[in-house]
């Protein structure tokens, strides 16, 4: 291993590290697609959390089609991960809860949904400690924050289609 780039992967950090470890590696300097100004979330949205739109758009380098695809994948995968957590809780399988919460935490972090990522981290920590006594309450908060992030991401997707 000659280098390291932490998650979430940012293209500028990845290409910098590649240039450092692979001399002569040149990045294509094609200008990114114009990124539209995003509408700020409403007052109610702030109460449920927010999505860091600028970070999200930076991660896809302004590629609106890619962003739309990623949002759809997030919505599908978050449903699967939450179902996996619920199933693992029913079976009292702390390690399975921990894995699914960890996966969801990473996805939420990558998509610029820090409140949802924080809720997933809390559940992951409970499961890692083998303490599932508060896990259902933690799961309810996670579901609420993921649902809210999904709504905000849908707004971003709609803006991308305009």
C-alpha positions in Angstrom: 0.0 0.0 0.0 1.6 3.2 -1.1 -1.2 5.7 -0.3 -4.5 6.2 1.4 -7.7 8.2 0.7 -10.3 8.2 3.4 -14.1 7.8 2.8 -16.1 9.5 1.6 -13.8 9.6 -1.5 -13.5 13.0 -3.0 -12.3 13.1 -6.6 -9.7 15.8 -5.9 -8.2 13.9 -3.0 -8.1 10.6 -5.0 -6.4 12.2 -8.0 -3.9 14.0 -5.8 -3.0 10.8 -4.1 -2.7 9.0 -7.5 -0.5 11.8 -8.8 1.7 11.4 -5.8 2.2 7.6 -6.0 2.1 7.3 -9.8 4.5 9.9 -11.2 3.4 11.2 -14.6 -0.2 10.4 -13.9 -2.2 13.3 -15.3 -5.8 14.0 -14.6 -8.1 14.9 -17.4 -9.0 18.6 -16.8 -12.3 18.6 -18.5 -14.4 21.3 -17.0 -17.3 20.0 -14.8 -20.9 20.4 -15.8 -22.4 23.6 -14.5 -24.0 22.9 -11.1 -27.3 24.7 -10.5 -27.9 26.7 -7.4 -29.9 24.5 -5.0 -32.8 25.7 -3.0 -32.2 25.7 0.7 -34.4 23.4 2.8 -37.4 24.9 4.4 -37.6 25.8 8.1 -39.3 22.4 8.7 -36.6 20.6 6.8 -33.9 22.0 9.1 -35.7 20.4 12.1 -35.4 17.0 10.5 -31.9 17.4 9.3 -30.4 18.5 6.0 -28.4 17.2 3.1 -25.1 18.9 2.3 -25.9 19.6 -1.3 -22.6 21.3 -2.3 -20.6 18.3 -0.9 -22.9 15.9 -2.7 -22.5 17.7 -6.0 -18.8 17.9 -5.6 -18.5 14.1 -5.1 -20.1 13.5 -8.5 -18.2 16.4 -10.1 -21.4 18.0 -11.2 -22.6 14.9 -13.1 -26.4 15.3 -12.6 -27.3 12.0 -14.3 -24.9 10.1 -12.0 -26.3 12.0 -9.0 -29.8 11.0 -9.9 -28.8 7.3 -10.2 -27.0 7.4 -6.9 -30.0 8.9 -5.2 -32.2 6.1 -6.5 -29.7 3.5 -5.4 -29.6 5.0 -1.9 -33.3 4.9 -1.6 -33.4 1.2 -2.6 -30.5 0.2 -0.5 -31.5 2.1 2.6 -34.8 0.1 2.6 -32.8 -3.1 2.4 -30.4 -2.2 5.1 -33.2 -1.1 7.5 -35.0 -4.3 6.9 -31.8 -6.2 7.6 -31.4 -4.3 10.9 -35.0 -5.1 11.9 -34.6 -8.8 11.0 -31.3 -8.9 12.9 -32.9 -7.3 15.9 -35.7 -9.8 15.9 -33.1 -12.6 15.9 -30.9 -10.7 18.5 -27.9 -10.8 16.1 -25.8 -7.8 17.2 -23.1 -8.4 14.7 -25.6 -8.3 11.8 -27.1 -5.1 13.2 -23.7 -3.6 13.4 -22.8 -4.5 9.8 -26.0 -3.1 8.3 -25.8 0.1 10.4 -22.2 0.5 9.4 -23.1 0.2 5.7 -26.0 2.6 6.0 -23.7 5.1 7.9 -21.2 5.1 5.1 -23.9 5.6 2.4 -25.5 8.4 4.4 -22.1 10.1 4.9 -21.3 9.8 1.2 -24.6 11.4 0.3 -24.1 14.3 2.6 -26.8 13.3 5.1 -24.9 13.8 8.4 -27.9 13.5 10.8 -28.8 10.1 9.2 -25.2 9.0 9.3 -25.0 10.0 13.0 -28.1 7.9 13.8 -26.6 4.9 12.0 -23.3 5.4 13.9 -25.2 5.4 17.3 -27.0 2.1 16.3 -23.7 0.6 15.1 -22.0 1.5 18.5 -24.9 -0.1 20.5 -24.6 -3.3 18.4 -20.8 -3.3 18.7 -21.2 -3.2 22.5 -23.7 -6.0 22.3 -26.4 -3.7 23.9 -29.6 -4.1 21.9 -31.8 -2.9 24.7 -32.1 0.6 23.1 -31.6 -0.5 19.6 -35.2 -0.4 18.5 -35.5 3.2 19.7 -32.3 4.0 17.9 -33.6 2.3 14.7 -36.8 4.5 14.8 -34.6 7.6 14.9 -32.5 6.2 12.0 -35.6 5.4 9.9 -36.9 8.9 10.5 -33.6 10.5 9.5 -33.1 8.3 6.5 -36.7 9.0 5.3 -36.1 12.7 5.7 -32.8 12.5 3.8 -34.6 10.6 1.1 -37.1 13.4 0.7 -34.4 16.1 0.6 -32.4 14.0 -2.0 -35.6 13.7 -4.1 -35.7 17.5 -4.1 -32.1 17.6 -5.2 -32.9 15.0 -7.9 -35.8 17.1 -9.2 -33.7 20.2 -9.4 -31.1 18.2 -11.4 -33.8 17.2 -13.9 -34.7 20.9 -14.6 
